[in-house]
Amino acid sequence: MFQLIKMAYRNLNRNRRRSILSALAVSFGLALLLFMAAMVQGEMQGAMQTSIALQSGNLQVRAASYVEEKSSLKWEDLVANPDQVAAQIKSVPHVTIATPRLFASGIINTSQEAIGVQLFGIDPASAANDPIVKGMIAGNFITADDPNGINIGQTLAQRLGVKVGDSIDLSANTASGGINEQNFIVRGIFSTDTPSYDESTIMMPLAKAQAFTGTQNHASTIFIMLDDRDLSNPVAQALTSPGYQVLTWQKMNDLVLQTEQLANSYMVLFYLIVLGITATVVVNTLIMAVYERTREIGIMAAIGMKGRRIMSLFLAEAGLLAIAGIVAGLIMGWLICVYFAHYGFYIGSIGTNYAFLLGDRIYAMLTLGDAINLTLIALVITLVASLYPAILAARLEPVEALHGN
């Protein structure tokens, strides 16, 4: 075996430039696939983490009749005495945050247009608001006793042309089916680096949101965070109670999970195409080697080397090319992924076109599983593709090969 590998290395070294180019084709192909896999994984995981932190939480408890798409403000569709319900939920093991939130549809009226927004009535003291508090870029976060203060996203502020201290005219639906209108003061502007969220979100104290919408001591949901999101199902079972529905982060982010599955399906096809192209380069190298060494192959066959050993020799050459390319590709791909994991890939406001929250940067996230799978696939495809030139060499007739035919 060692002698076979030594011969394969010697043969590859005959035309060093061609061998290096073939190995580089494998390395560039693998590096590209590692980068693409890391970006897809980073995009989906980033969208999931953002959605959990800003919208869904790990769990939500709602009234059994509440439908999120309708944003109903009828009392029968809301959670009554939400502070009391949240306090009871906090006593459940693994629950770290339980806070009531009220959602309502609103409209900002300007001299030129009417802009639809989503109102969030929140408890300003809750740790669930940390992503917003940390993202404050101007002014201050709202306080519970502020009857007129609101926080708005940076993208929305830029669209409206407002700054801290300015007032905006806001209208919202009410529990009775009417519309309430009031001027609010912008106390602070935040940025979550998620354009689709920052362009449509207004935060106000829960008590003020309840008074503004006429929901009076009711909330749309109890937003819950756990110390381990993988425990969402058993905790949800513990919280199950008549008259309420308990939703897990998987259920609330089903679109993200389905998109991830669809993306992974398409990526498999992309992997095969790229690796097929790189394997073709290796195959061409070996076919050229067969034609250049026809007489040499005839001599080896004439002195007793069997066809399967000749085939093994060319497979060994393909294996050396693949291993060299894979090692270089892993190093190259890892370095690229490290760079984009730190700095990210800027996509701007493209995320506003998606039905789920996507930040303005995608950060690469290369997993060990993806690296191992792609490495094995690259190796297998290269070896399988090299069977043709190996069989071609093994089937050469010694007499014809000695004549160079």
Secondary structure, 3 states (H helix, E strand, C coil): CHHHHHHHHHHHHHCHHHHHHHHHHHHHHHHHHHHHHHHHHHHHHHHHHHHHHHHHCCEEEEECCCCHHHCCCCHHHCEECHHHHHHHHHCCCCEEEEEEEEEEEEEEECCCCEEEEEEEEECCCCHHHHHHHHCEEEECCCCCCCCCEEEEEHHHHHHHCCCCCCEEEEEEECCCCCEEEEEEEEEEEECCCCHHHHCCEEEEEHHHHHHHHCCCCEECEEEEEECCHHHHHHHHHHHCCCCEEEEEHHHHCHHHHHHHHHHHHHHHHHHHHHHHHHHHHHHHHHHHHHHHCHHHHHHHHHCCCCHHHHHHHHHHHHHHHHHHHHHHHHHHHHHHHHHHHHHCEECHHHHHHCCCCCCCEECCCCCHHHHHHHHHHHHHHHHHHCHHHHHHHHCCCHHHHHCCC
